[in-house]
Amino acid sequence: MKNCWEIKKCGRETGGPKSKELGVCVAAREELGHSCWMIAGTLCGGAVQGSVA
């Protein structure tokens, strides 16, 4: 199963090209890239996604 950052190519995974500029995504920090849709506050598309998980 692929992680969301592999599909979306956001670069916000640990060590990713945008992780220093934008920070590491909470889905990557928590190792939940295959379930990122369950995590409130991810920044898919540059906008905060969801408020309740």
N, CA, C and O atoms as a Tripos MOL2 file, in Angstrom:
@<TRIPOS>MOLECULE
protein
  212   211    53     0     0
PROTEIN
NO_CHARGES

@<TRIPOS>ATOM
      1 N           0.8410   -1.1680    0.0000 N.3       1 MET1
      2 CA          0.0000    0.0000    0.0000 C.3       1 MET1
      3 C           0.8950    1.2430    0.0000 C.2       1 MET1
      4 O           1.8190    1.3460    0.8070 O.2       1 MET1
      5 N           0.6220    2.1710   -0.8950 N.am      2 LYS2
      6 CA          1.4420    3.3770   -0.9810 C.3       2 LYS2
      7 C           1.0210    4.4000    0.0680 C.2       2 LYS2
      8 O          -0.1370    4.4590    0.4800 O.2       2 LYS2
      9 N           1.9970    5.2050    0.4870 N.am      3 ASN3
     10 CA          1.7190    6.3170    1.3880 C.3       3 ASN3
     11 C           1.1630    7.4900    0.5860 C.2       3 ASN3
     12 O           1.4010    7.6040   -0.6160 O.2       3 ASN3
     13 N           0.4180    8.3630    1.2710 N.am      4 CYS4
     14 CA         -0.2100    9.4950    0.5820 C.3       4 CYS4
     15 C           0.8220   10.3800   -0.1070 C.2       4 CYS4
     16 O           0.5570   10.8760   -1.2020 O.2       4 CYS4
     17 N           1.9870   10.5940    0.4950 N.am      5 TRP5
     18 CA          2.9930   11.4680   -0.1170 C.3       5 TRP5
     19 C           3.6040   10.8560   -1.3730 C.2       5 TRP5
     20 O           4.1290   11.5760   -2.2220 O.2       5 TRP5
     21 N           3.5380    9.5400   -1.4940 N.am      6 GLU6
     22 CA          3.9930    8.8950   -2.7200 C.3       6 GLU6
     23 C           2.9820    9.1090   -3.8490 C.2       6 GLU6
     24 O           3.3580    9.1940   -5.0180 O.2       6 GLU6
     25 N           1.7210    9.1930   -3.4980 N.am      7 ILE7
     26 CA          0.6630    9.3910   -4.4830 C.3       7 ILE7
     27 C           0.5210   10.8750   -4.8270 C.2       7 ILE7
     28 O           0.4700   11.2410   -6.0010 O.2       7 ILE7
     29 N           0.4580   11.7360   -3.7910 N.am      8 LYS8
     30 CA          0.2380   13.1690   -3.9830 C.3       8 LYS8
     31 C           1.5090   13.9280   -4.3660 C.2       8 LYS8
     32 O           1.4410   15.0330   -4.9050 O.2       8 LYS8
     33 N           2.6640   13.3300   -4.0880 N.am      9 LYS9
     34 CA          3.9640   13.9500   -4.3980 C.3       9 LYS9
     35 C           4.0930   15.3420   -3.7490 C.2       9 LYS9
     36 O           4.5510   16.2920   -4.3830 O.2       9 LYS9
     37 N           3.6840   15.4420   -2.4820 N.am     10 CYS10
     38 CA          3.7090   16.7290   -1.7680 C.3      10 CYS10
     39 C           5.1020   17.1040   -1.2720 C.2      10 CYS10
     40 O           5.3870   18.2850   -1.0730 O.2      10 CYS10
     41 N           5.9710   16.1180   -1.0710 N.am     11 GLY11
     42 CA          7.3230   16.4070   -0.5970 C.3      11 GLY11
     43 C           7.4190   16.6900    0.8870 C.2      11 GLY11
     44 O           8.4570   17.1540    1.3600 O.2      11 GLY11
     45 N           6.3490   16.4170    1.6380 N.am     12 ARG12
     46 CA          6.3410   16.7320    3.0610 C.3      12 ARG12
     47 C           6.6160   15.5220    3.9530 C.2      12 ARG12
     48 O           6.4080   15.5850    5.1640 O.2      12 ARG12
     49 N           7.0790   14.4280    3.3620 N.am     13 GLU13
     50 CA          7.4790   13.2820    4.1590 C.3      13 GLU13
     51 C           8.8040   13.5790    4.8420 C.2      13 GLU13
     52 O           9.4850   14.5310    4.4620 O.2      13 GLU13
     53 N           9.1840   12.7990    5.8280 N.am     14 THR14
     54 CA         10.4540   12.9800    6.5190 C.3      14 THR14
     55 C          11.5910   12.9330    5.5100 C.2      14 THR14
     56 O          11.7460   11.9420    4.7950 O.2      14 THR14
     57 N          12.3900   13.9970    5.4450 N.am     15 GLY15
     58 CA         13.4850   14.0920    4.4930 C.3      15 GLY15
     59 C          13.0560   14.5120    3.0960 C.2      15 GLY15
     60 O          13.8850   14.5730    2.1880 O.2      15 GLY15
     61 N          11.7750   14.8040    2.9110 N.am     16 GLY16
     62 CA         11.2530   15.1960    1.6040 C.3      16 GLY16
     63 C          11.7160   16.5880    1.2030 C.2      16 GLY16
     64 O          12.1630   17.3630    2.0490 O.2      16 GLY16
     65 N          11.6130   16.9130   -0.0890 N.am     17 PRO17
     66 CA         12.1230   18.1880   -0.5970 C.3      17 PRO17
     67 C          11.4330   19.4270   -0.0260 C.2      17 PRO17
     68 O          12.0200   20.5090   -0.0560 O.2      17 PRO17
     69 N          10.2200   19.3080    0.4890 N.am     18 LYS18
     70 CA          9.5240   20.4630    1.0590 C.3      18 LYS18
     71 C           9.4040   20.3920    2.5820 C.2      18 LYS18
     72 O           8.7740   21.2540    3.1960 O.2      18 LYS18
     73 N          10.0050   19.3710    3.1920 N.am     19 SER19
     74 CA          9.8490   19.1950    4.6360 C.3      19 SER19
     75 C          10.5100   20.3000    5.4490 C.2      19 SER19
     76 O          10.0140   20.6490    6.5200 O.2      19 SER19
     77 N          11.6090   20.8550    4.9710 N.am     20 LYS20
     78 CA         12.2520   21.9560    5.7000 C.3      20 LYS20
     79 C          11.4550   23.2440    5.5680 C.2      20 LYS20
     80 O          11.3280   24.0050    6.5280 O.2      20 LYS20
     81 N          10.9210   23.4860    4.3820 N.am     21 GLU21
     82 CA         10.1600   24.7100    4.1090 C.3      21 GLU21
     83 C           8.7790   24.6830    4.7720 C.2      21 GLU21
     84 O           8.3700   25.6600    5.4000 O.2      21 GLU21
     85 N           8.0610   23.5600    4.6310 N.am     22 LEU22
     86 CA          6.6740   23.4720    5.0850 C.3      22 LEU22
     87 C           6.4830   22.6040    6.3230 C.2      22 LEU22
     88 O           5.3990   22.5800    6.9070 O.2      22 LEU22
     89 N           7.5330   21.8950    6.7210 N.am     23 GLY23
     90 CA          7.4300   20.9800    7.8540 C.3      23 GLY23
     91 C           7.0200   19.5870    7.4050 C.2      23 GLY23
     92 O           6.5000   19.3980    6.3050 O.2      23 GLY23
     93 N           7.2610   18.6330    8.2620 N.am     24 VAL24
     94 CA          6.8900   17.2490    7.9810 C.3      24 VAL24
     95 C           5.4090   17.0860    8.3190 C.2      24 VAL24
     96 O           4.9590   17.4800    9.3950 O.2      24 VAL24
     97 N           4.6740   16.5090    7.4020 N.am     25 CYS25
     98 CA          3.2400   16.2970    7.5870 C.3      25 CYS25
     99 C           2.9970   15.3700    8.7760 C.2      25 CYS25
    100 O           3.7680   14.4450    9.0280 O.2      25 CYS25
    101 N           1.9200   15.6360    9.4940 N.am     26 VAL26
    102 CA          1.5620   14.8140   10.6460 C.3      26 VAL26
    103 C           1.3490   13.3490   10.2390 C.2      26 VAL26
    104 O           1.6560   12.4520   11.0240 O.2      26 VAL26
    105 N           0.8380   13.0910    9.0510 N.am     27 ALA27
    106 CA          0.6570   11.7140    8.5860 C.3      27 ALA27
    107 C           1.9970   11.0050    8.4660 C.2      27 ALA27
    108 O           2.0960    9.8200    8.7870 O.2      27 ALA27
    109 N           3.0230   11.7020    8.0120 N.am     28 ALA28
    110 CA          4.3590   11.1110    7.9000 C.3      28 ALA28
    111 C           4.9870   10.9370    9.2840 C.2      28 ALA28
    112 O           5.6140    9.9130    9.5580 O.2      28 ALA28
    113 N           4.8200   11.9280   10.1490 N.am     29 ARG29
    114 CA          5.3760   11.8290   11.4990 C.3      29 ARG29
    115 C           4.7940   10.6550   12.2650 C.2      29 ARG29
    116 O           5.5070    9.9730   13.0020 O.2      29 ARG29
    117 N           3.5110   10.4190   12.0940 N.am     30 GLU30
    118 CA          2.8240    9.3420   12.8060 C.3      30 GLU30
    119 C           2.8430    8.0190   12.0420 C.2      30 GLU30
    120 O           2.2470    7.0360   12.4840 O.2      30 GLU30
    121 N           3.5270    7.9950   10.8950 N.am     31 GLU31
    122 CA          3.6200    6.8110   10.0410 C.3      31 GLU31
    123 C           2.2370    6.2890    9.6450 C.2      31 GLU31
    124 O           1.9730    5.0870    9.6830 O.2      31 GLU31
    125 N           1.3600    7.2280    9.2630 N.am     32 LEU32
    126 CA         -0.0030    6.8790    8.8510 C.3      32 LEU32
    127 C          -0.2940    7.3550    7.4410 C.2      32 LEU32
    128 O          -1.4200    7.7490    7.1370 O.2      32 LEU32
    129 N           0.7020    7.3220    6.5850 N.am     33 GLY33
    130 CA          0.5360    7.7950    5.2220 C.3      33 GLY33
    131 C          -0.5010    7.0500    4.4210 C.2      33 GLY33
    132 O          -1.0480    7.6030    3.4670 O.2      33 GLY33
    133 N          -0.7910    5.8100    4.7770 N.am     34 HIS34
    134 CA         -1.8220    5.0500    4.0760 C.3      34 HIS34
    135 C          -3.2140    5.3400    4.6390 C.2      34 HIS34
    136 O          -4.2160    4.9010    4.0750 O.2      34 HIS34
    137 N          -3.2760    6.0810    5.7550 N.am     35 SER35
    138 CA         -4.5530    6.4160    6.3880 C.3      35 SER35
    139 C          -4.6570    7.9090    6.6750 C.2      35 SER35
    140 O          -5.3170    8.3050    7.6360 O.2      35 SER35
    141 N          -4.0280    8.7300    5.8710 N.am     36 CYS36
    142 CA         -3.9780   10.1600    6.1530 C.3      36 CYS36
    143 C          -5.3590   10.7990    6.1840 C.2      36 CYS36
    144 O          -5.5530   11.8130    6.8540 O.2      36 CYS36
    145 N          -6.3040   10.2320    5.4820 N.am     37 TRP37
    146 CA         -7.6640   10.7630    5.4600 C.3      37 TRP37
    147 C          -8.3090   10.7230    6.8360 C.2      37 TRP37
    148 O          -9.3010   11.4140    7.0660 O.2      37 TRP37
    149 N          -7.7630    9.9220    7.7690 N.am     38 MET38
    150 CA         -8.3130    9.8280    9.1210 C.3      38 MET38
    151 C          -7.7280   10.8760   10.0660 C.2      38 MET38
    152 O          -8.2050   11.0250   11.1910 O.2      38 MET38
    153 N          -6.7110   11.5960    9.6270 N.am     39 ILE39
    154 CA         -6.0010   12.5180   10.5070 C.3      39 ILE39
    155 C          -6.4200   13.9530   10.2090 C.2      39 ILE39
    156 O          -6.2370   14.4380    9.0920 O.2      39 ILE39
    157 N          -6.9800   14.6280   11.2050 N.am     40 ALA40
    158 CA         -7.3550   16.0370   11.0360 C.3      40 ALA40
    159 C          -6.0950   16.8850   10.9930 C.2      40 ALA40
    160 O          -5.1340   16.6150   11.7140 O.2      40 ALA40
    161 N          -6.0980   17.9010   10.1560 N.am     41 GLY41
    162 CA         -4.9990   18.8510   10.1040 C.3      41 GLY41
    163 C          -3.9260   18.5760    9.0850 C.2      41 GLY41
    164 O          -2.9390   19.3100    9.0380 O.2      41 GLY41
    165 N          -4.0710   17.5450    8.2600 N.am     42 THR42
    166 CA         -3.0910   17.3430    7.1910 C.3      42 THR42
    167 C          -3.2460   18.4640    6.1770 C.2      42 THR42
    168 O          -4.3060   19.0840    6.0940 O.2      42 THR42
    169 N          -2.2140   18.7260    5.4140 N.am     43 LEU43
    170 CA         -2.2150   19.8730    4.5110 C.3      43 LEU43
    171 C          -2.2570   19.4720    3.0410 C.2      43 LEU43
    172 O          -1.5110   20.0290    2.2360 O.2      43 LEU43
    173 N          -3.0920   18.5400    2.6810 N.am     44 CYS44
    174 CA         -3.2110   18.1390    1.2800 C.3      44 CYS44
    175 C          -3.6680   19.3090    0.4240 C.2      44 CYS44
    176 O          -4.6320   19.9950    0.7640 O.2      44 CYS44
    177 N          -2.9890   19.5320   -0.6690 N.am     45 GLY45
    178 CA         -3.3470   20.6130   -1.5640 C.3      45 GLY45
    179 C          -3.0480   21.9900   -1.0120 C.2      45 GLY45
    180 O          -3.5570   22.9890   -1.5210 O.2      45 GLY45
    181 N          -2.2210   22.0550    0.0350 N.am     46 GLY46
    182 CA         -1.8480   23.3470    0.6170 C.3      46 GLY46
    183 C          -2.8880   23.9300    1.5560 C.2      46 GLY46
    184 O          -2.7260   25.0560    2.0270 O.2      46 GLY46
    185 N          -3.9630   23.1850    1.8410 N.am     47 ALA47
    186 CA         -5.0070   23.6580    2.7540 C.3      47 ALA47
    187 C          -5.2350   22.6240    3.8470 C.2      47 ALA47
    188 O          -5.1800   21.4190    3.5980 O.2      47 ALA47
    189 N          -5.4910   23.1040    5.0550 N.am     48 VAL48
    190 CA         -5.7440   22.2040    6.1650 C.3      48 VAL48
    191 C          -7.0010   21.3880    5.8500 C.2      48 VAL48
    192 O          -8.0280   21.9300    5.4410 O.2      48 VAL48
    193 N          -6.8920   20.0830    6.0480 N.am     49 GLN49
    194 CA         -7.9930   19.1720    5.7480 C.3      49 GLN49
    195 C          -8.6540   18.6850    7.0350 C.2      49 GLN49
    196 O          -7.9910   18.0810    7.8780 O.2      49 GLN49
    197 N          -9.9090   18.9320    7.1910 N.am     50 GLY50
    198 CA        -10.6830   18.3830    8.3090 C.3      50 GLY50
    199 C         -10.3740   18.9940    9.6550 C.2      50 GLY50
    200 O          -9.2940   19.5390    9.8860 O.2      50 GLY50
    201 N         -11.3430   18.8910   10.5330 N.am     51 SER51
    202 CA        -11.1470   19.3740   11.9000 C.3      51 SER51
    203 C         -11.4370   18.2880   12.9230 C.2      51 SER51
    204 O         -11.0880   18.4330   14.0950 O.2      51 SER51
    205 N         -12.0700   17.2030   12.4970 N.am     52 VAL52
    206 CA        -12.3960   16.1120   13.3940 C.3      52 VAL52
    207 C         -11.9860   14.8050   12.7220 C.2      52 VAL52
    208 O         -12.3240   14.5550   11.5650 O.2      52 VAL52
    209 N         -11.2600   13.9820   13.4570 N.am     53 ALA53
    210 CA        -10.8570   12.6930   12.9060 C.3      53 ALA53
    211 C         -11.6960   11.5880   13.4970 C.2      53 ALA53
    212 O         -11.5070   10.4200   13.1570 O.2      53 ALA53
@<TRIPOS>BOND
     1     1     2 1
     2     2     3 1
     3     3     4 2
     4     3     5 am
     5     5     6 1
     6     6     7 1
     7     7     8 2
     8     7     9 am
     9     9    10 1
    10    10    11 1
    11    11    12 2
    12    11    13 am
    13    13    14 1
    14    14    15 1
    15    15    16 2
    16    15    17 am
    17    17    18 1
    18    18    19 1
    19    19    20 2
    20    19    21 am
    21    21    22 1
    22    22    23 1
    23    23    24 2
    24    23    25 am
    25    25    26 1
    26    26    27 1
    27    27    28 2
    28    27    29 am
    29    29    30 1
    30    30    31 1
    31    31    32 2
    32    31    33 am
    33    33    34 1
    34    34    35 1
    35    35    36 2
    36    35    37 am
    37    37    38 1
    38    38    39 1
    39    39    40 2
    40    39    41 am
    41    41    42 1
    42    42    43 1
    43    43    44 2
    44    43    45 am
    45    45    46 1
    46    46    47 1
    47    47    48 2
    48    47    49 am
    49    49    50 1
    50    50    51 1
    51    51    52 2
    52    51    53 am
    53    53    54 1
    54    54    55 1
    55    55    56 2
    56    55    57 am
    57    57    58 1
    58    58    59 1
    59    59    60 2
    60    59    61 am
    61    61    62 1
    62    62    63 1
    63    63    64 2
    64    63    65 am
    65    65    66 1
    66    66    67 1
    67    67    68 2
    68    67    69 am
    69    69    70 1
    70    70    71 1
    71    71    72 2
    72    71    73 am
    73    73    74 1
    74    74    75 1
    75    75    76 2
    76    75    77 am
    77    77    78 1
    78    78    79 1
    79    79    80 2
    80    79    81 am
    81    81    82 1
    82    82    83 1
    83    83    84 2
    84    83    85 am
    85    85    86 1
    86    86    87 1
    87    87    88 2
    88    87    89 am
    89    89    90 1
    90    90    91 1
    91    91    92 2
    92    91    93 am
    93    93    94 1
    94    94    95 1
    95    95    96 2
    96    95    97 am
    97    97    98 1
    98    98    99 1
    99    99   100 2
   100    99   101 am
   101   101   102 1
   102   102   103 1
   103   103   104 2
   104   103   105 am
   105   105   106 1
   106   106   107 1
   107   107   108 2
   108   107   109 am
   109   109   110 1
   110   110   111 1
   111   111   112 2
   112   111   113 am
   113   113   114 1
   114   114   115 1
   115   115   116 2
   116   115   117 am
   117   117   118 1
   118   118   119 1
   119   119   120 2
   120   119   121 am
   121   121   122 1
   122   122   123 1
   123   123   124 2
   124   123   125 am
   125   125   126 1
   126   126   127 1
   127   127   128 2
   128   127   129 am
   129   129   130 1
   130   130   131 1
   131   131   132 2
   132   131   133 am
   133   133   134 1
   134   134   135 1
   135   135   136 2
   136   135   137 am
   137   137   138 1
   138   138   139 1
   139   139   140 2
   140   139   141 am
   141   141   142 1
   142   142   143 1
   143   143   144 2
   144   143   145 am
   145   145   146 1
   146   146   147 1
   147   147   148 2
   148   147   149 am
   149   149   150 1
   150   150   151 1
   151   151   152 2
   152   151   153 am
   153   153   154 1
   154   154   155 1
   155   155   156 2
   156   155   157 am
   157   157   158 1
   158   158   159 1
   159   159   160 2
   160   159   161 am
   161   161   162 1
   162   162   163 1
   163   163   164 2
   164   163   165 am
   165   165   166 1
   166   166   167 1
   167   167   168 2
   168   167   169 am
   169   169   170 1
   170   170   171 1
   171   171   172 2
   172   171   173 am
   173   173   174 1
   174   174   175 1
   175   175   176 2
   176   175   177 am
   177   177   178 1
   178   178   179 1
   179   179   180 2
   180   179   181 am
   181   181   182 1
   182   182   183 1
   183   183   184 2
   184   183   185 am
   185   185   186 1
   186   186   187 1
   187   187   188 2
   188   187   189 am
   189   189   190 1
   190   190   191 1
   191   191   192 2
   192   191   193 am
   193   193   194 1
   194   194   195 1
   195   195   196 2
   196   195   197 am
   197   197   198 1
   198   198   199 1
   199   199   200 2
   200   199   201 am
   201   201   202 1
   202   202   203 1
   203   203   204 2
   204   203   205 am
   205   205   206 1
   206   206   207 1
   207   207   208 2
   208   207   209 am
   209   209   210 1
   210   210   211 1
   211   211   212 2
@<TRIPOS>SUBSTRUCTURE
     1 MET1         2 RESIDUE 1 A MET
     2 LYS2         6 RESIDUE 1 A LYS
     3 ASN3        10 RESIDUE 1 A ASN
     4 CYS4        14 RESIDUE 1 A CYS
     5 TRP5        18 RESIDUE 1 A TRP
     6 GLU6        22 RESIDUE 1 A GLU
     7 ILE7        26 RESIDUE 1 A ILE
     8 LYS8        30 RESIDUE 1 A LYS
     9 LYS9        34 RESIDUE 1 A LYS
    10 CYS10       38 RESIDUE 1 A CYS
    11 GLY11       42 RESIDUE 1 A GLY
    12 ARG12       46 RESIDUE 1 A ARG
    13 GLU13       50 RESIDUE 1 A GLU
    14 THR14       54 RESIDUE 1 A THR
    15 GLY15       58 RESIDUE 1 A GLY
    16 GLY16       62 RESIDUE 1 A GLY
    17 PRO17       66 RESIDUE 1 A PRO
    18 LYS18       70 RESIDUE 1 A LYS
    19 SER19       74 RESIDUE 1 A SER
    20 LYS20       78 RESIDUE 1 A LYS
    21 GLU21       82 RESIDUE 1 A GLU
    22 LEU22       86 RESIDUE 1 A LEU
    23 GLY23       90 RESIDUE 1 A GLY
    24 VAL24       94 RESIDUE 1 A VAL
    25 CYS25       98 RESIDUE 1 A CYS
    26 VAL26      102 RESIDUE 1 A VAL
    27 ALA27      106 RESIDUE 1 A ALA
    28 ALA28      110 RESIDUE 1 A ALA
    29 ARG29      114 RESIDUE 1 A ARG
    30 GLU30      118 RESIDUE 1 A GLU
    31 GLU31      122 RESIDUE 1 A GLU
    32 LEU32      126 RESIDUE 1 A LEU
    33 GLY33      130 RESIDUE 1 A GLY
    34 HIS34      134 RESIDUE 1 A HIS
    35 SER35      138 RESIDUE 1 A SER
    36 CYS36      142 RESIDUE 1 A CYS
    37 TRP37      146 RESIDUE 1 A TRP
    38 MET38      150 RESIDUE 1 A MET
    39 ILE39      154 RESIDUE 1 A ILE
    40 ALA40      158 RESIDUE 1 A ALA
    41 GLY41      162 RESIDUE 1 A GLY
    42 THR42      166 RESIDUE 1 A THR
    43 LEU43      170 RESIDUE 1 A LEU
    44 CYS44      174 RESIDUE 1 A CYS
    45 GLY45      178 RESIDUE 1 A GLY
    46 GLY46      182 RESIDUE 1 A GLY
    47 ALA47      186 RESIDUE 1 A ALA
    48 VAL48      190 RESIDUE 1 A VAL
    49 GLN49      194 RESIDUE 1 A GLN
    50 GLY50      198 RESIDUE 1 A GLY
    51 SER51      202 RESIDUE 1 A SER
    52 VAL52      206 RESIDUE 1 A VAL
    53 ALA53      210 RESIDUE 1 A ALA
